[in-house]
Amino acid sequence: MTSTIVFFSIIGILVLNFIFDKWLDYLNFQHFTDEIPNELKEVYDEEQYLKSQNYKKETYHFSLLISVISFITILGFLFFDGFAFVDKIARNITTNETLISLLFFGILSIGSVILTTPISYYRTFVIEEKFGFNKTTKKLFFIDKIKGILLSTIIGGIILYIIILFYNQFSTNFWIYALVLITVFSVFMNMFYSTLIVPLFNKQTPLEEGELKNSLETFVKKAGFKLDQLFVIDGSKRSTRANAYFAGFGSKKRVVLYDTLINDLETQEIVAVLAHEVGHYKHKHIIYNFIVGTIITAFTLYLLSIFINNELLAQALGVSIPNFHIGLIAFGLLYTPISEVTGLINNIISRKFEYQADNFANKFGLGIALINGLKKLSKNNLSNLTPHSWYVYYHYSHPTLLQRYKNLN
């Protein structure tokens, strides 16, 4: 095998993956105007359904344009030795291999920010604004961007630096130490994300005394679930979209409700949403997901340790001597088919877990309230009620609204 064969193998993988993804997107696009199933007729009236169709079409065409531009950009980088060029820039600044790798990814990150910020801006202030979702200001948009860049630079930079040190110290066995580092970091973030990271972007306040809090506390006692922390997050300052989530392990558990969710749903519907989330805990989905994620990470890192020093991979990207950052990029491109498979498996498991969590809520007589709440959220989000089955199979981590309705009934 030669570096030329490896190079065109990478190109072939990228092309096939792009064509397959766009084909699935097109299949889904063709179902945007399907008749709404009888079970969901009341979700949209005629005017609202037309609005949802227009929103789906506009987001589809915009996403298609962006994906084509991204695809052409990565092909251009490969055909014109873009990664070798960035590697050369980093080597002109320093001779320290660790710093070279950090500079290499830093330069790529800067390029990514320059390319993606206008895209994010257009999506927020043109498309989302046009259909009534956006509530953020331009000032807040750029403040969020700056905070996000600083956080990813500091946290990502530190983790990458330590992994590179492991690589330099332990060679091909570095993956074991990297796995331990990533696992510990994942546990830490699960426990403290809501208390350390979220406050940098949003304000969280304890849920006020009243009917909603009493109803939620009554349910968790009935379900035998210990929960002392109920918070409301000011999601409405950025978007009209509603959400709720659990955070933490053990005594660090907390429920966070978006203020938009409280405004959009009735009390019993919010209780049903909470019951669904409690169902995930009762069925130990959090632990299962963590174990599966750790296994996939270990598998990925092990494969990386095998290929990262491969000369053919480095030469395929225009670099004569193998190094950590070029090996990581080349491996990432070749790993695309495997990541598609692992993503597909994760989605299948996730959809099964969602059914189990729905059934848990239904066991407490909250099935009707849950489906009513889901219908309202689908309406407010202009959701697609008629997605193509293959698109759902490959891309959806949750069952469709119709599937959840049939399951609960």
C-alpha positions in Angstrom: 0.0 0.0 0.0 1.2 3.5 -0.8 0.4 6.9 0.6 -1.5 7.7 -2.6 -3.8 4.8 -2.0 -4.3 6.0 1.6 -5.0 9.5 0.4 -7.7 8.4 -2.1 -9.1 6.0 0.4 -9.7 9.0 2.7 -11.2 11.0 -0.2 -13.4 8.0 -1.1 -14.7 7.7 2.5 -15.5 11.4 2.7 -17.3 11.4 -0.6 -19.4 8.3 0.1 -20.3 9.5 3.6 -21.3 12.9 2.1 -23.4 11.4 -0.6 -25.1 9.0 1.8 -25.9 11.8 4.3 -27.3 14.2 1.6 -29.4 11.3 0.2 -31.0 10.7 3.6 -31.5 14.5 4.0 -33.2 14.5 0.6 -35.5 11.6 1.4 -36.5 13.4 4.6 -37.1 16.7 2.6 -39.5 14.9 0.3 -41.8 14.1 3.3 -42.0 17.7 4.6 -45.4 18.2 3.0 -46.9 14.8 3.9 -50.4 14.8 5.5 -50.2 14.8 9.3 -51.2 11.5 10.8 -54.7 11.4 12.3 -53.3 10.9 15.8 -51.5 14.2 15.6 -54.0 16.3 13.7 -54.6 18.8 16.5 -50.9 19.7 16.8 -51.1 22.2 13.9 -53.8 24.1 12.2 -53.5 24.8 8.5 -51.6 28.1 9.0 -49.2 26.7 11.5 -48.5 23.6 9.4 -47.7 25.8 6.5 -45.3 27.8 8.7 -43.7 24.6 9.9 -43.2 23.4 6.3 -41.6 26.7 5.4 -39.3 26.5 8.4 -38.2 23.0 7.6 -37.6 23.9 3.9 -35.5 26.9 4.8 -33.4 25.1 7.3 -32.9 22.2 4.9 -31.7 24.5 2.1 -29.4 26.4 4.4 -27.9 23.3 5.9 -27.4 21.8 2.5 -25.5 24.9 1.4 -23.3 24.9 4.5 -22.6 21.2 4.2 -21.5 21.6 0.6 -19.2 24.5 1.5 -17.7 22.5 4.4 -17.2 19.4 2.2 -15.5 21.5 -0.5 -13.3 23.1 2.1 -12.1 19.8 3.6 -11.5 18.4 0.1 -9.5 21.6 -0.8 -7.5 21.2 2.4 -6.6 17.6 1.4 -5.8 18.1 -2.3 -3.7 21.2 -1.6 -1.9 19.9 1.5 -3.6 22.4 3.8 -2.8 20.3 6.9 0.9 20.2 5.9 0.8 24.0 5.5 -0.6 24.5 9.0 2.0 22.1 10.3 4.7 24.1 8.6 3.4 27.4 10.2 3.5 25.8 13.6 7.0 24.5 13.1 8.2 28.0 12.0 7.1 29.3 15.4 8.6 26.7 17.7 10.6 23.4 17.6 8.9 21.9 20.7 6.8 19.0 19.4 4.1 19.5 22.2 3.8 23.2 21.4 3.7 22.5 17.7 0.7 20.2 18.2 -1.1 22.8 20.3 -0.4 25.5 17.8 -1.5 23.3 14.9 -4.9 22.7 16.5 -5.1 26.3 17.7 -4.7 27.6 14.1 -7.3 25.1 12.9 -9.7 26.3 15.7 -9.2 29.9 14.7 -10.0 29.1 11.1 -13.1 27.2 12.2 -14.3 30.1 14.3 -13.8 32.5 11.4 -15.9 30.2 9.1 -18.6 29.2 11.5 -19.4 32.5 13.3 -21.1 34.1 10.2 -23.1 30.8 9.7 -24.2 30.8 13.3 -25.1 34.5 13.1 -27.2 34.0 10.0 -29.0 31.0 11.5 -29.8 33.0 14.7 -30.6 36.4 13.4 -32.2 35.5 10.0 -33.7 32.1 10.1 -34.5 31.7 13.8 -35.6 35.4 13.9 -37.8 35.0 10.9 -39.8 32.2 12.5 -40.0 33.7 16.0 -37.5 31.6 17.9 -34.7 34.0 18.5 -34.7 36.1 21.6 -31.0 36.8 22.0 -29.4 40.1 21.2 -26.3 40.7 19.0 -24.3 41.7 22.1 -25.3 38.5 24.0 -24.6 36.4 20.9 -21.0 37.7 20.7 -20.5 37.5 24.4 -21.6 33.8 24.3 -19.2 33.2 21.4 -16.2 34.7 23.3 -17.0 32.8 26.5 -17.4 29.6 24.5 -14.1 30.1 22.7 -12.3 30.9 26.0 -13.8 27.8 27.7 -13.0 25.4 24.9 -9.5 26.9 24.6 -8.7 26.5 28.3 -10.4 23.2 29.0 -9.7 21.6 25.6 -6.1 22.9 25.5 -5.3 21.5 29.0 -6.8 18.1 28.1 -5.0 18.0 24.7 -1.7 19.1 26.4 -1.9 16.3 28.9 -2.8 13.7 26.2 0.2 14.8 24.2 2.4 14.5 27.2 1.1 10.9 27.7 1.9 10.2 24.0 5.4 11.5 24.4 6.0 9.6 27.6 4.3 6.3 26.9 4.3 6.0 23.1 1.6 3.6 21.8 0.4 2.8 25.4 -0.7 6.5 25.8 -4.3 5.5 25.0 -4.7 3.8 28.5 -3.8 7.0 30.3 -5.8 9.2 27.9 -8.8 7.0 28.6 -8.4 7.4 32.4 -8.1 11.2 31.9 -11.2 11.5 29.7 -13.3 9.2 32.0 -12.4 11.2 35.1 -13.1 14.4 33.3 -16.5 13.1 32.1 -17.5 12.1 35.6 -16.5 15.5 36.9 -18.4 17.4 34.2 -21.5 15.3 34.8 -21.4 16.2 38.5 -20.5 19.8 38.3 -21.4 21.1 34.8 -24.6 22.7 36.0 -22.9 24.4 38.9 -19.7 25.5 37.2 -20.3 26.0 33.5 -24.0 26.8 33.2 -23.8 29.9 35.5 -21.3 31.5 33.0 -24.1 31.7 30.4 -27.4 31.5 32.3 -29.0 32.4 35.6 -30.4 29.5 37.6 -32.8 30.2 40.5 -34.6 27.8 42.8 -38.1 27.0 41.7 -40.6 29.2 43.6 -43.0 27.8 46.1 -46.4 27.0 44.7 -48.5 24.5 42.8 -45.8 23.4 40.4 -43.1 22.8 43.0 -45.6 21.0 45.3 -46.7 18.7 42.4 -43.1 17.9 41.4 -42.1 17.1 45.0 -45.2 15.0 45.5 -44.3 13.0 42.4 -40.7 12.3 43.3 -41.8 11.1 46.7 -44.3 8.8 45.1 -41.7 7.5 42.7 -39.2 6.9 45.5 -36.7 9.3 44.0 -34.6 11.6 46.2 -34.4 15.1 44.8 -33.7 18.2 46.7 -32.7 20.7 44.0 -35.3 22.2 41.6 -34.0 25.1 39.5 -35.4 27.4 36.8 -33.0 28.6 34.0 -33.6 31.8 32.1 -33.6 30.2 28.6 -36.1 32.7 27.3 -33.4 35.4 27.0 -32.0 33.5 24.0 -34.8 31.4 22.5 -38.5 30.5 22.8 -37.5 26.8 22.7 -38.3 24.9 25.9 -36.3 22.2 27.6 -35.6 20.5 30.9 -32.7 18.3 32.1 -31.2 16.4 34.9 -27.6 17.0 36.0 -25.3 15.3 38.4 -24.9 12.0 40.3 -25.9 10.9 43.8 -26.5 13.8 46.1 -25.5 16.2 43.4 -28.6 15.6 41.3 -30.6 18.6 40.3 -33.6 19.2 37.9 -33.3 22.3 35.7 -36.5 23.6 34.0 -36.4 26.2 31.3 -38.7 29.1 32.1 -40.1 28.6 28.6 -41.1 25.1 29.5 -43.0 26.4 32.6 -44.7 29.0 30.4 -45.6 26.6 27.6 -46.9 23.5 29.6 -49.5 22.9 32.2 -48.4 21.7 35.7 -49.4 18.1 35.1 -47.5 18.1 31.8 -44.4 19.4 33.4 -44.7 16.6 36.1 -44.9 14.1 33.2 -41.7 15.5 31.7 -40.0 15.1 35.1 -41.4 11.6 35.4 -39.8 10.7 32.1 -36.5 12.0 33.3 -36.8 10.1 36.6 -37.5 7.1 34.5 -34.1 7.4 32.9 -32.5 7.3 36.4 -34.7 4.5 37.6 -33.7 2.3 34.6 -30.1 3.3 35.1 -29.8 4.7 31.6 -27.3 7.3 32.8 -24.9 4.6 34.0 -25.5 2.4 30.9 -24.8 5.4 28.6 -21.6 6.2 30.6 -20.4 2.6 30.3 -21.1 2.4 26.6 -19.5 5.8 26.0 -16.4 4.7 27.9 -16.2 1.4 25.9 -16.5 3.3 22.6 -13.9 5.9 23.7 -11.5 3.1 24.8 -12.0 1.3 21.4 -11.4 4.6 19.5 -8.2 5.5 21.5 -6.8 2.0 21.1 -7.3 2.2 17.3 -5.7 5.6 17.4 -2.7 4.3 19.2 -2.2 1.7 16.4 -2.3 4.2 13.5 -1.1 7.5 14.9 2.6 6.8 14.1 1.8 5.4 10.6 4.1 7.0 8.0 1.6 6.3 5.2 -1.1 8.4 7.0 1.3 11.3 7.5 2.5 11.1 3.9 -1.1 11.0 2.7 -1.6 14.4 4.3 1.6 15.8 2.8 3.9 15.4 5.9 7.0 13.3 5.6 7.6 12.5 9.3 4.7 11.1 11.5 3.6 13.2 14.5 0.8 13.3 16.9 -1.4 16.0 15.4 -1.2 14.8 11.8 -1.8 11.2 12.9 -4.8 12.4 14.8 -6.3 14.2 11.8 -5.7 11.4 9.4 -7.1 8.8 11.8 -10.2 11.0 12.4 -10.9 11.1 8.7 -10.4 7.3 8.2 -12.5 6.6 11.3 -15.6 8.2 9.8 -17.3 4.9 8.8 -16.8 3.5 12.3 -18.1 6.6 13.9 -21.2 6.3 11.7 -21.8 2.8 13.0 -21.2 3.6 16.6 -23.5 6.6 16.3 -26.2 4.4 14.7 -25.9 1.9 17.6 -26.1 4.8 20.2 -29.3 6.1 18.5 -30.9 2.6 18.6 -30.1 2.2 22.3 -31.2 5.8 23.0 -34.6 5.3 21.3 -35.1 2.2 23.4 -34.3 4.1 26.6 -36.8 6.8 25.6 -39.6 4.3 25.3 -38.7 2.9 28.7 -38.7 6.4 30.3 -42.0 7.1 28.7 -43.4 3.9 30.0 -42.2 4.8 33.5 -44.2 8.0 33.4 -47.2 6.1 32.0 -47.0 3.7 34.9 -47.9 6.7 37.2 -50.9 7.7 35.0 -49.0 10.5 33.3 -48.9 9.1 29.8 -51.7 11.4 28.5 -50.1 14.4 30.1 -46.7 13.5 28.7 -48.0 13.1 25.1 -50.0 16.4 25.4 -46.8 18.1 26.6 -44.8 16.7 23.7 -47.5 17.8 21.2 -47.2 21.4 22.6 -43.4 21.3 22.4 -43.6 20.0 18.8 -46.0 22.7 17.8 -43.9 25.5 19.4 -40.7 24.1 17.8 -42.3 23.7 14.4 -41.2 20.1 14.5 -41.3 17.7 11.6 -44.2 15.3 12.3 -43.7 13.2 9.2 -39.9 12.3 8.9 -38.7 9.6 6.6 -38.3 6.3 8.4 -34.7 5.8 7.2 -33.8 9.3 8.3 -35.2 8.6 11.8 -33.4 5.3 12.0 -30.0 6.8 11.2 -30.3 10.3 12.9 -32.9 10.3 15.6 -31.8 9.7 19.2 -35.5 9.9 20.2 -38.5 8.2 18.7 -40.8 10.4 16.6 -43.8 12.0 18.3 -46.1 9.5 16.5 -44.1 6.5 17.7 -44.2 7.8 21.2 -47.9 8.4 21.0 -48.6 4.9 19.8 -46.3 3.4 22.4 -48.1 5.3 25.2 -51.5 4.2 23.9 
